[in-house]
Amino acid sequence: METKQCDEITEMVCLVSDLQDGQMKEVEVDLNKILLVRNNGEFTAVGGLCTHYGAPLIKGALVGDRVRCPFHGACFNTKTGDIEEFPGLDCLPKYKVKVEGGKVYVTTDKKVICHGRQCNIYECLYFTGPASLQCAETLRQNDYEGRIIMVTIDEQLPLDKTKLSKVAPYVVIDIWTFYLDAESDDELCTFVFRARPLQCPGAELENVKLLESYKDATEIHQMSAGNKAIIVGTSFIGMEVAAYLSDKADSVTVIGSSKFPFQSSLGPDIGKMTMQKNVKFYTSNGVAEIRGENRKVKEVVLKNGEVLPADIVIVGIGVIPNSNFLKETSVEIDSRSAVVVDKFMKTNIPDVFAAGDVVSFPLPLVGHKRVNIGHWQLAQAHGRIAGLSMLNQQVVINTVPYFWTMLLGKSIRYTGYGEGYTDIVFKGSTEERKFLAFYIKDEEVVAAASLNFDPAVARLAEMLLMGKRITKAQAQSDDLSWLQLP
């Protein structure tokens, strides 16, 4: 049955008996994918695709009135459509639901759907990284009418930098599209992280590249095509770039200081799995010197004395906070050059706030220990809290780290804070490339990573956020019913 009235379309989508409390179902009305949820006998309906990268939320984790995206961890309220955890910026569209005669009807209204974005309060903003963008969005959504100024060192309007090491540059530039208004008083202005440079003779040669911007990604793509590419670093940036270039460069070589990639973060088993056969690895090693001719790279000398021919060297060995401009001020900076903030994203100076990769903040998950974590999702969470604090709304930061990496054509998900873990419990196997890994510290699960095991990591993130204690014994058990997987 379908009824139409002006811009509204109503369709019967299921029977009441089709869904029990705590269940969800993907339905379609007027070509719109919709997530239908039943909780406490009440039916609600919101957009069925995550507003970050369009992942189907039906494959995610539903906990109460909140659904978490299985891909990258964004969370949405299933009653209001509001985004409650990041990444992403937009809310989900909300739809009318009517129950009549044992049947469930959903109504769409084209006037409230605007290309995946709810038409609420939106001002024209020029913006930069995820923390600043989310801060500005939070200010506007809460009716702040003052001028917003941001500063960036980039040459263009900001983009989704998580894509820079994963896909072709031309894919990156059009990730985010926003409404811009030439009459706005808002200005672009903020400070970002910078890549850590290589410290060795020859590091200043022209073909030694860092990955910080769209321009860098474009040059790396162009210089590597059909040439010999050497990548220094076996963590996320280095390994993602290696995966991307593996079928584009004449040869790809990766140099790392540890025995396996990701050894300290994901562990040796997962690290070994990510070592592609068409990429040459020199592990437990390092760069002693880069030799060149006419300012161009010609070869790389390893610490063990081996000499490798090279046309380009890409350095991915970490980042440094761009906080130097604050060192002559009274703003508190820690020993790692991170800006110290409290649970409201406030610095030690009144009316000065900081958010994103540049901060050291108290993480509730580890007893409010101060941490510095460079995750896209966390930067947005920080930005929201900072924006609310600027408006004197005292909301504390309460989030669980969630990130992903794209390798071998598949995405590894990760949640929690695994620093100092002492053991890893695996379900499935890395050899089959289908696994769930629990990271253990003090006999408790502190983090998890997965490949082809959705929505396990999303479900665990919700449990950690709620403060649930998960023991090593639970992780080791063959019975994972406590994780409530489909």
C-alpha positions in Angstrom: 0.0 0.0 0.0 1.3 3.4 -0.9 -0.2 6.8 -0.4 1.0 10.2 -1.5 0.3 13.7 -0.3 2.2 16.6 -1.7 5.8 15.8 -0.9 5.0 12.9 1.4 5.0 9.3 0.5 3.7 6.6 2.9 4.2 2.9 2.5 3.5 -0.2 4.6 7.0 -1.7 5.3 6.4 -4.6 7.6 4.1 -6.3 10.1 4.3 -5.4 13.8 5.2 -9.0 14.5 8.2 -8.9 12.2 10.3 -7.0 14.8 10.8 -7.7 18.4 12.2 -5.2 21.0 15.8 -4.5 20.4 15.7 -5.4 16.7 16.1 -3.4 13.5 15.2 -3.9 9.9 16.2 -2.1 6.7 13.2 -1.0 4.6 12.8 1.1 1.5 10.3 3.9 0.8 10.5 6.0 -2.4 14.0 4.7 -3.0 15.2 5.8 0.4 17.0 3.2 2.5 15.5 3.5 6.0 16.4 1.9 9.3 13.3 0.8 11.2 13.9 0.1 14.9 11.7 -1.3 17.6 12.4 -0.5 21.3 10.0 -0.9 24.2 7.2 -1.5 21.9 7.8 1.7 19.9 8.8 1.9 16.3 11.1 4.6 15.0 12.7 5.2 11.6 15.8 7.1 10.5 18.1 7.1 7.4 19.6 3.7 6.8 23.0 4.8 5.6 25.8 6.3 7.8 26.4 9.9 6.8 30.2 9.4 7.0 30.8 7.0 4.0 27.3 5.6 3.4 27.8 2.3 5.2 24.5 0.3 5.8 23.6 0.8 9.4 21.6 -2.5 9.4 25.0 -4.2 9.7 26.0 -2.2 12.7 25.4 -2.6 16.5 22.1 -1.5 18.1 22.3 -0.8 21.8 19.1 0.8 23.2 18.2 3.9 21.1 21.6 4.1 19.5 23.1 2.4 16.5 26.8 2.3 15.8 28.2 2.1 12.2 30.1 -1.1 11.6 32.7 0.5 9.4 34.1 3.5 11.3 32.1 3.8 14.5 29.8 6.7 14.0 26.8 6.6 16.3 23.2 7.9 15.8 20.2 8.2 18.0 17.5 6.0 16.4 14.7 8.3 17.8 16.0 11.6 16.7 18.6 10.8 14.0 21.1 13.0 15.9 24.8 12.1 15.5 26.2 11.2 18.9 29.6 9.8 18.0 31.9 10.4 15.1 33.4 10.4 12.4 30.9 12.2 10.1 29.1 15.5 10.5 25.5 15.2 9.5 22.5 13.7 11.4 20.3 11.0 9.9 17.0 12.1 8.4 14.0 11.1 10.6 10.8 9.6 9.3 7.3 9.4 10.5 6.1 6.0 11.7 2.4 4.9 12.1 1.2 1.5 13.4 -2.3 0.5 12.4 -4.0 -2.8 12.1 -0.9 -4.8 13.0 1.0 -3.1 10.2 3.9 -0.6 10.3 3.8 2.4 7.9 6.7 4.8 7.2 6.3 8.3 5.6 9.0 10.2 3.8 8.9 13.9 3.3 11.2 15.3 0.6 11.2 18.7 2.3 13.2 17.5 5.2 15.6 15.4 3.2 18.5 17.4 1.7 21.2 15.2 0.2 21.6 13.2 3.4 21.7 16.2 5.6 18.9 17.4 7.8 17.8 20.9 7.0 18.2 22.4 10.4 20.5 25.2 11.4 23.4 25.5 8.9 25.5 28.6 8.3 28.2 29.1 5.7 31.5 28.1 7.2 35.0 28.0 5.9 36.7 25.2 7.8 39.8 23.1 8.4 40.5 19.8 10.2 37.8 17.6 11.9 38.1 19.2 15.3 37.7 22.8 14.1 35.0 21.8 11.7 33.0 20.0 14.4 33.5 22.9 16.8 32.2 25.4 14.3 29.3 23.2 13.4 28.4 22.8 17.1 28.5 26.5 17.6 26.2 27.1 14.7 23.8 24.3 15.7 23.5 25.9 19.1 22.6 29.3 17.6 26.0 31.1 18.0 25.8 34.1 15.7 29.2 35.6 16.1 32.1 35.5 13.6 34.2 32.4 13.3 37.8 32.6 12.1 40.0 29.6 11.4 43.6 29.5 10.1 45.2 26.7 8.1 48.6 26.2 6.4 47.0 24.2 3.6 46.7 25.7 0.2 43.1 24.7 -0.3 39.9 24.1 1.6 40.3 21.2 3.9 39.3 17.6 2.9 39.1 14.1 4.3 42.8 13.5 5.1 42.1 9.9 6.1 41.9 9.3 2.4 45.3 10.7 1.5 47.2 7.5 2.2 44.5 5.1 1.0 43.2 6.2 -2.4 44.1 8.1 -5.6 44.4 11.9 -5.0 41.6 12.8 -7.3 39.2 10.7 -5.1 40.2 12.7 -2.0 39.4 16.2 -3.2 35.6 15.8 -3.4 35.0 13.8 -0.2 33.1 16.6 1.6 30.8 19.1 0.0 29.3 21.9 2.1 27.1 24.9 1.6 29.3 28.0 1.2 28.0 31.6 1.3 30.1 34.4 0.0 28.5 36.9 2.3 29.5 35.0 5.5 31.8 36.8 7.9 33.4 33.5 8.9 37.1 33.1 7.9 39.4 30.1 7.6 42.1 30.0 10.2 43.7 27.1 12.3 46.8 25.1 13.1 47.4 21.4 12.2 49.9 18.6 12.9 53.0 18.2 10.8 54.7 15.0 9.7 57.8 14.0 11.5 60.8 14.4 9.1 63.6 11.9 8.6 66.8 12.8 10.4 69.7 11.6 8.2 72.0 12.9 5.5 70.2 13.5 2.3 66.7 13.9 3.9 66.5 17.3 2.3 66.6 16.0 -1.3 63.7 16.9 -3.6 62.3 13.4 -4.0 62.1 12.8 -0.2 58.4 13.3 0.5 56.2 13.7 3.6 52.5 13.2 3.4 50.7 16.2 4.9 48.4 17.6 2.2 46.6 16.9 -1.0 49.5 18.4 -2.9 51.8 15.9 -1.2 49.5 13.0 -2.1 49.4 14.1 -5.8 53.2 14.5 -6.0 53.7 11.0 -4.4 51.3 9.5 -6.9 53.0 11.1 -9.9 56.6 10.5 -8.8 55.9 6.9 -7.9 54.1 5.7 -11.0 56.5 3.3 -12.8 59.4 4.1 -10.5 61.2 2.6 -7.5 59.5 3.8 -4.4 60.9 3.4 -0.9 58.7 3.9 2.1 60.2 4.6 5.6 57.8 3.5 8.4 55.7 0.4 9.1 52.8 1.9 10.9 49.5 3.2 9.4 50.7 5.9 7.0 53.6 3.9 5.7 51.7 0.7 5.3 48.7 2.4 3.7 50.9 4.2 1.2 52.7 0.9 0.4 49.4 -0.9 -0.2 48.2 1.9 -2.5 51.4 2.1 -4.5 51.9 -1.7 -4.8 50.3 -1.9 -8.2 51.4 1.5 -9.5 55.1 1.8 -8.8 57.7 -0.3 -10.6 58.7 -1.6 -7.1 57.8 -0.8 -3.5 60.2 -1.3 -0.6 59.3 -0.7 3.0 61.8 0.0 5.8 60.9 -0.4 9.4 62.6 -0.4 12.8 60.5 -3.3 14.3 60.4 -6.9 13.2 56.8 -6.7 11.9 54.6 -3.8 10.8 52.2 -2.5 13.5 54.1 -4.5 16.1 53.4 -2.2 19.0 49.8 -1.3 18.1 48.2 -4.3 16.5 50.7 -7.0 17.3 53.1 -9.2 15.3 50.5 -11.7 14.0 48.4 -9.0 12.3 51.5 -7.2 11.3 52.9 -10.3 9.5 49.5 -10.7 7.7 49.8 -7.2 6.2 53.2 -7.9 4.6 52.2 -8.1 0.9 54.1 -10.5 -1.3 54.7 -7.8 -4.0 56.3 -5.4 -1.5 59.9 -5.9 -0.3 60.4 -5.4 3.5 63.5 -4.5 5.4 62.5 -4.9 9.0 64.6 -4.3 12.2 66.4 -1.8 10.1 66.6 1.9 9.3 67.9 4.6 7.0 71.5 5.7 7.5 71.8 8.0 4.5 70.0 9.0 1.3 72.2 9.7 -1.7 71.3 11.8 -4.7 72.3 13.4 -7.9 71.2 16.9 -9.0 69.1 17.2 -5.8 67.2 14.0 -6.8 67.2 10.7 -4.8 69.3 7.9 -6.3 69.8 5.4 -3.6 69.1 4.7 0.1 71.8 3.3 2.4 70.4 1.1 5.2 71.8 0.9 8.7 73.0 -2.6 8.0 75.0 -1.3 5.0 72.8 -2.4 2.2 72.2 0.1 -0.6 68.8 0.2 -2.4 68.1 2.1 -5.7 65.4 4.6 -5.4 63.5 7.3 -7.4 61.4 8.5 -4.5 61.4 8.1 -0.7 58.2 8.5 1.3 58.5 9.1 5.0 55.8 8.0 7.4 57.3 7.9 10.8 54.8 9.8 12.9 53.6 13.3 13.5 54.6 16.3 15.7 52.0 18.8 17.2 52.2 22.2 15.6 52.4 23.9 19.0 55.7 25.8 18.6 53.8 29.1 18.3 52.6 28.6 21.9 55.9 27.9 23.5 56.4 31.6 24.4 52.9 31.9 25.9 51.5 30.7 29.2 49.5 27.9 27.6 50.5 24.6 29.2 52.4 22.2 26.9 53.5 18.7 27.9 56.9 17.0 27.3 55.6 15.7 23.9 54.6 19.2 22.7 50.9 18.5 23.1 48.6 21.2 24.5 47.2 20.1 27.9 43.4 20.3 28.3 40.8 19.2 30.8 37.7 17.2 30.3 35.9 20.2 28.8 38.7 20.9 26.3 39.8 23.9 28.2 43.4 24.9 28.5 44.9 26.5 31.6 44.2 29.9 30.2 40.6 31.2 30.5 38.6 31.3 27.2 41.4 29.3 25.4 40.3 25.9 24.1 42.1 23.2 22.2 41.0 20.0 20.4 42.2 17.3 18.1 45.6 15.7 17.5 47.4 18.6 19.2 46.0 17.9 22.7 46.7 15.7 25.7 43.3 15.0 27.3 41.9 12.9 30.1 40.4 9.6 28.6 37.6 8.1 30.9 38.3 4.7 29.5 41.7 4.6 31.3 40.7 6.3 34.5 41.1 9.8 33.0 44.8 9.3 32.3 46.0 12.0 29.9 46.6 10.7 26.4 47.4 12.0 23.0 45.7 10.1 20.2 45.6 11.1 16.5 42.3 9.6 15.4 39.8 11.3 13.1 36.9 10.3 15.3 38.4 11.6 18.5 39.2 15.0 16.8 35.5 15.4 16.0 34.5 14.4 19.5 36.9 16.9 20.9 35.6 19.6 18.6 32.0 19.1 19.8 33.0 19.4 23.5 35.1 22.5 22.8 32.2 24.1 21.0 29.8 23.4 23.8 32.3 24.7 26.4 32.7 27.9 24.5 28.9 28.3 24.9 29.2 27.5 28.7 27.5 24.2 28.3 29.5 21.9 30.6 29.6 18.6 28.8 32.6 16.3 29.6 34.5 14.3 27.0 33.3 10.7 27.1 34.3 8.7 24.1 36.0 5.4 23.1 38.7 5.6 20.5 37.7 4.0 17.2 39.8 3.9 14.0 40.4 1.9 10.9 43.0 1.2 8.3 42.6 0.1 4.7 45.0 -2.7 3.6 44.8 -5.5 1.1 41.5 -4.2 -0.1 39.9 -4.8 3.3 39.4 -2.6 6.4 40.8 -3.4 9.8 38.6 -1.9 12.6 40.0 -1.0 16.1 38.5 0.3 19.2 39.7 1.0 22.8 43.1 2.0 24.1 45.6 -0.9 24.0 48.8 0.8 25.1 50.7 -1.5 27.4 48.7 -4.6 26.5 50.4 -7.9 27.5 48.5 -10.5 25.6 46.2 -10.9 22.5 43.4 -13.4 22.3 42.3 -14.3 18.8 39.0 -15.6 17.4 39.3 -16.8 13.9 42.8 -16.5 12.3 45.0 -14.0 10.5 45.9 -16.7 7.9 42.2 -16.8 6.8 42.0 -13.0 7.1 38.9 -13.3 9.3 39.6 -12.6 12.9 38.7 -10.8 16.1 41.6 -9.9 18.4 41.1 -8.9 22.0 44.0 -6.9 23.6 44.5 -7.9 27.3 45.9 -5.8 30.1 45.6 -6.8 33.8 43.3 -9.7 32.9 40.8 -7.4 31.1 40.0 -6.5 27.5 41.2 -3.0 26.9 40.9 -2.9 23.1 40.0 -5.0 20.0 40.7 -5.2 16.3 38.9 -7.2 13.6 38.9 -8.1 9.9 35.8 -9.5 8.3 34.2 -9.8 11.7 31.6 -7.0 11.8 29.9 -5.8 13.9 32.1 -7.1 16.7 34.3 -4.1 17.2 31.3 -1.7 17.0 29.5 -3.8 19.6 32.6 -3.9 21.9 33.0 -0.1 21.6 29.5 0.3 23.0 30.2 -2.0 25.9 33.4 -0.2 26.7 31.6 3.2 26.6 29.1 1.9 29.1 31.9 0.9 31.4 31.3 -2.8 31.2 34.2 -5.0 32.4 35.2 -7.7 29.9 37.6 -10.3 31.3 40.3 -12.3 29.6 38.3 -15.4 30.5 35.3 -14.1 28.5 37.6 -13.4 25.5 39.1 -16.9 25.7 35.7 -18.6 25.9 34.2 -20.3 22.8 30.9 -18.7 23.9 30.8 -15.2 22.6 27.1 -14.7 23.4 28.0 -11.8 25.7 29.1 -9.9 22.6 25.6 -10.3 21.1 26.7 -10.8 17.6 24.1 -11.6 14.9 
